[in-house]
């Protein structure tokens, strides 16, 4: 296993990284740092067996073998994360004589005063679109359109396809003609100029380095164990 990530592994991570992040976010309902750690473990586990998986996929003619193994790694790392979490505690709440009186008290959000503050005053029409009416910052009364103190103009509403004065919607640019240039036809058979994002390249490189270090430590332990066994066998034979 080389210290540098191969191009096919980096390309695979670049294609699967957005989908893999969404999958880890669903499987691991935690903070962003913990999700990043789980994602790094998933990519490192895939990097450790990348060469064997690619060879098996080519020999067995099973192109989906890598994806299935990646799915198993995600489930395994998510299960390990859940096993490290603190389990919830079962609590029993005893009711006292004063609890029944407290249950009948109205909630602050349910009073008429709070409901009046939460409800909008009304709506105003701007060229077929509705805008919430509120109180202007200049000290106006209720019912003043919000756009009066936000400085909205016809150009502001033009980006939404209509204007505040009821003008015609913004017309889309007409579609190009059916003629295609020679350069455009050649672009279909040339290599893409889209480069892999720096985030995907960093994730792939870091995960591959972690797998390389783990493989090197495992090889070192195997060699030390083999040397110790040979020394033990030699000493036993001398006795």
C-alpha positions in Angstrom: 0.0 0.0 0.0 1.5 3.3 -1.1 1.5 6.5 1.0 -0.3 8.5 -1.7 -3.9 7.9 -2.5 -4.4 6.5 -6.1 -6.4 8.5 -8.6 -9.3 6.0 -8.9 -9.8 6.2 -5.1 -9.8 10.0 -5.1 -12.2 10.0 -8.0 -14.5 7.6 -6.3 -14.6 9.7 -3.1 -15.3 12.8 -5.1 -18.3 11.2 -6.7 -19.7 9.7 -3.5 -18.8 12.4 -1.0 -22.1 14.4 -1.1 -24.3 11.3 -0.9 -22.0 9.8 1.8 -22.3 12.9 3.9 -26.1 12.9 3.7 -26.1 9.2 4.6 -23.8 9.7 7.6 -26.0 12.7 8.7 -29.1 10.4 8.7 -27.3 7.5 10.5 -25.5 9.6 13.1 -27.8 12.3 14.6 -24.9 14.2 16.3 -22.9 17.4 16.0 -20.9 18.2 13.0 -17.6 17.2 14.6 -18.8 13.7 15.5 -20.2 13.2 12.0 -16.9 14.2 10.5 -15.1 11.6 12.6 -17.5 8.9 11.5 -17.1 10.0 7.9 -13.3 9.8 8.3 -13.6 6.3 9.8 -15.8 5.2 6.9 -13.4 6.5 4.2 -10.4 5.0 6.1 -12.1 1.6 6.2 -12.7 1.8 2.5 -9.1 2.8 1.8 -7.7 -0.1 3.8 -9.4 -2.6 1.4 -9.5 -0.5 -1.8 -7.0 -2.6 -3.8 -8.6 -5.9 -2.8 -12.0 -4.6 -3.6 -11.0 -3.2 -7.0 -9.3 -6.5 -7.9 -12.3 -8.6 -6.8 -14.7 -6.4 -8.7 -12.7 -6.8 -11.9 -12.2 -10.5 -11.5 -15.8 -11.3 -10.5 -17.2 -8.7 -12.9 -19.2 -7.1 -10.1 -18.9 -3.3 -10.5 -21.2 -2.7 -7.5 -19.0 -4.6 -5.0 -17.3 -1.4 -3.8 -20.6 0.3 -3.2 -22.0 -2.6 -1.2 -18.9 -2.8 0.9 -19.1 1.0 1.5 -22.7 0.5 2.7 -21.6 -2.1 5.2 -18.8 0.1 6.5 -21.3 3.0 7.0 -23.7 0.7 9.0 -20.8 -0.7 11.0 -19.4 2.7 12.0 -22.9 4.1 12.8 -23.5 1.1 15.0 -20.2 1.7 16.8 -21.1 5.3 17.3 -24.5 4.4 18.9 -22.8 1.9 21.2 -20.5 4.6 22.5 -23.5 6.9 23.4 -25.0 7.2 26.9 -28.2 5.3 27.2 -31.3 7.3 28.4 -32.5 6.9 31.9 -36.1 5.9 32.9 -37.6 8.4 35.3 -40.8 8.0 37.3 -42.5 11.3 38.2 -44.9 11.1 41.2 -47.8 13.5 41.3 -48.3 15.7 44.3 -51.5 17.3 45.5 -50.5 20.7 44.0 -49.8 19.3 40.5 -53.4 19.2 39.5 -53.8 22.9 40.2 -50.7 23.7 38.1 -51.9 21.7 35.2 -55.0 23.9 34.9 -52.9 27.1 34.6 -52.9 28.6 31.0 -49.6 28.5 29.1 -48.0 31.9 28.4 -48.2 31.3 24.6 -51.9 30.5 24.8 -53.1 33.8 26.2 -54.9 36.4 24.1 -52.0 38.9 24.6 -49.4 36.6 23.1 -51.6 35.5 20.3 -52.2 39.1 19.2 -48.5 39.7 19.0 -47.9 36.6 16.9 -50.6 37.1 14.3 -49.9 39.2 11.2 -51.8 42.4 10.7 -52.8 41.8 7.1 -51.4 41.5 3.6 -50.9 43.9 0.7 -50.9 43.1 -3.0 -47.8 43.9 -5.1 -48.4 42.9 -8.7 -50.2 39.6 -7.8 -47.9 38.7 -4.9 -48.7 39.1 -1.2 -46.5 40.8 1.3 -47.0 40.8 5.1 -48.0 44.2 6.4 -46.4 45.4 9.6 -45.3 48.5 11.5 -42.7 50.7 9.8 -39.4 51.5 11.6 -40.2 55.2 11.2 -42.9 54.9 13.8 -45.8 54.3 11.4 -49.1 52.7 12.4 -50.2 49.1 11.8 -51.1 48.4 8.2 -48.1 50.2 6.6 -46.5 47.9 4.1 -43.2 46.4 5.1 -41.7 47.5 1.8 -42.3 51.1 2.7 -39.3 51.1 5.1 -37.3 48.4 3.4 -36.7 50.5 0.3 -38.1 48.0 -2.2 -38.4 49.2 -5.8 -39.6 47.8 -9.1 -36.1 46.5 -9.7 -36.1 44.6 -6.4 -39.1 42.6 -7.3 -37.9 42.0 -10.9 -35.7 39.1 -9.8 -38.8 37.2 -8.8 -40.5 37.5 -12.2 -42.7 40.5 -11.4 -42.5 44.1 -10.3 -44.1 46.0 -7.5 -46.0 48.2 -10.0 -47.6 45.2 -11.7 -45.4 45.2 -14.8 -44.9 42.2 -17.1 -42.9 39.2 -15.8 -39.2 39.1 -16.8 -38.9 37.1 -20.0 -36.4 34.2 -20.2 -33.6 34.2 -22.7 -34.6 32.4 -25.9 -33.3 28.9 -26.4 -30.3 28.6 -28.7 -30.7 27.3 -32.3 -30.2 23.7 -33.3 -26.8 24.5 -34.9 -23.8 23.0 -33.0 -20.2 24.1 -33.6 -17.4 21.7 -34.2 -15.8 22.5 -30.9 -19.0 21.5 -29.1 -19.1 18.2 -30.9 -15.5 17.5 -30.0 -16.1 18.3 -26.4 -18.3 15.2 -26.0 -15.3 12.9 -26.6 -12.6 14.9 -24.8 -11.7 14.5 -21.1 -13.7 16.7 -18.8 -12.0 19.9 -17.6 -13.9 19.8 -14.3 -11.5 19.3 -11.5 -12.1 17.5 -8.2 -13.0 19.9 -5.4 -10.5 20.6 -2.7 -12.8 19.2 0.0 -13.1 15.8 -1.6 -9.4 15.6 -2.4 -8.6 16.5 1.3 -11.0 13.9 2.6 -9.6 11.2 0.3 -6.0 12.0 1.1 -6.5 12.1 4.9 -8.5 8.9 4.9 -5.9 7.1 2.7 -3.0 8.3 5.0 -4.8 7.0 8.1 -5.3 3.6 6.4 -1.7 3.6 5.3 -0.5 4.3 8.9 -2.8 1.6 10.3 -1.5 -0.9 7.7 2.1 0.0 8.5 1.6 -0.4 12.3 -0.1 -3.8 11.7 2.8 -4.9 9.6 5.3 -3.8 12.2 3.5 -5.8 14.9 3.4 -8.9 12.7 7.2 -8.6 12.1 8.0 -8.1 15.7 5.8 -11.1 16.7 7.5 -13.3 14.1 10.9 -12.3 15.4 9.9 -13.0 18.9 8.6 -16.4 18.0 11.8 -17.3 16.1 13.9 -16.2 19.1 11.7 -18.3 21.5 12.0 -21.3 19.2 15.8 -20.9 19.1 16.1 -20.6 22.8 13.9 -23.6 23.4 16.0 -25.7 21.0 19.2 -24.7 22.8 17.8 -26.0 26.1 
